[in-house]
Amino acid sequence: MTCEEYVRIYGKEACWLIGEQEKQKPNRPVIIVEGMLQFTEESSCMWAGPFKGHYAYFRFSDWRNTTHWNGKGRYLDGTDKMLADKLAKLRPTISQYSDKMSERDALIIHYTNEYPTESRPFQLYMAGNDDTSYCRNFATEEDGLEFIALLEACQPLDAFKDIQSCFAFTN
């Protein structure tokens, strides 16, 4: 559902639109599409504050024309240079990944999903109305849009199975 449709159903007070805030910041990615995805009542609590109706906000953005993704120096072309350092720092997050994966593989998946890179510059960001967010990056715009269409077709989503298994926790 689009943000506009969501506001028509639940009212403007139900949803502060994250995308509107992002559009005001300098050197930000281009937002391709944004909207709301519905989750099951049992799993929507994962968002640490789902929007009314068990929804989470999403935005799909193109980072190719930005010099950095935030003010902390995480540069798009820094994947190889930063990987070893990030692998060490991300070890505490390993518990969210399957036991069948090696620790290194799981950390690489987390890293490549958390930060946009030159090879994966399209980012799908999802958030509740508080401080829980998840990201997943894609090599092409088409891959990301196909993934979003799949998520939309499978609503209501199970946040534990559908998000935690293939997204990186980013907040």
Secondary structure in CASP SS format (residue, H / E / C, confidence):
PFRMAT SS
TARGET T0000
AUTHOR 0000-0000-0000
METHOD secondary structure of the structure
MODEL  1
M C 1.00
T C 1.00
C H 1.00
E H 1.00
E H 1.00
Y H 1.00
V H 1.00
R H 1.00
I H 1.00
Y H 1.00
G C 1.00
K H 1.00
E H 1.00
A H 1.00
C C 1.00
W C 1.00
L C 1.00
I H 1.00
G H 1.00
E H 1.00
Q H 1.00
E H 1.00
K H 1.00
Q C 1.00
K C 1.00
P C 1.00
N C 1.00
R C 1.00
P C 1.00
V E 1.00
I E 1.00
I E 1.00
V E 1.00
E E 1.00
G E 1.00
M E 1.00
L E 1.00
Q E 1.00
F E 1.00
T C 1.00
E C 1.00
E C 1.00
S C 1.00
S H 1.00
C H 1.00
M H 1.00
W H 1.00
A C 1.00
G C 1.00
P C 1.00
F E 1.00
K C 1.00
G C 1.00
H C 1.00
Y E 1.00
A E 1.00
Y E 1.00
F E 1.00
R E 1.00
F E 1.00
S E 1.00
D E 1.00
W C 1.00
R C 1.00
N C 1.00
T C 1.00
T C 1.00
H C 1.00
W C 1.00
N C 1.00
G C 1.00
K C 1.00
G C 1.00
R C 1.00
Y C 1.00
L C 1.00
D C 1.00
G C 1.00
T H 1.00
D H 1.00
K H 1.00
M H 1.00
L H 1.00
A H 1.00
D H 1.00
K H 1.00
L H 1.00
A H 1.00
K H 1.00
L C 1.00
R H 1.00
P H 1.00
T H 1.00
I H 1.00
S H 1.00
Q H 1.00
Y C 1.00
S C 1.00
D C 1.00
K C 1.00
M C 1.00
S C 1.00
E H 1.00
R H 1.00
D H 1.00
A H 1.00
L H 1.00
I H 1.00
I H 1.00
H H 1.00
Y H 1.00
T H 1.00
N H 1.00
E H 1.00
Y C 1.00
P C 1.00
T C 1.00
E C 1.00
S C 1.00
R C 1.00
P C 1.00
F E 1.00
Q E 1.00
L E 1.00
Y E 1.00
M E 1.00
A E 1.00
G C 1.00
N C 1.00
D C 1.00
D C 1.00
T C 1.00
S E 1.00
Y E 1.00
C E 1.00
R E 1.00
N E 1.00
F E 1.00
A C 1.00
T C 1.00
E H 1.00
E H 1.00
D H 1.00
G H 1.00
L H 1.00
E H 1.00
F H 1.00
I H 1.00
A H 1.00
L H 1.00
L H 1.00
E H 1.00
A H 1.00
C C 1.00
Q C 1.00
P C 1.00
L E 1.00
D C 1.00
A H 1.00
F H 1.00
K H 1.00
D H 1.00
I H 1.00
Q C 1.00
S C 1.00
C C 1.00
F C 1.00
A E 1.00
F E 1.00
T C 1.00
N C 1.00
END
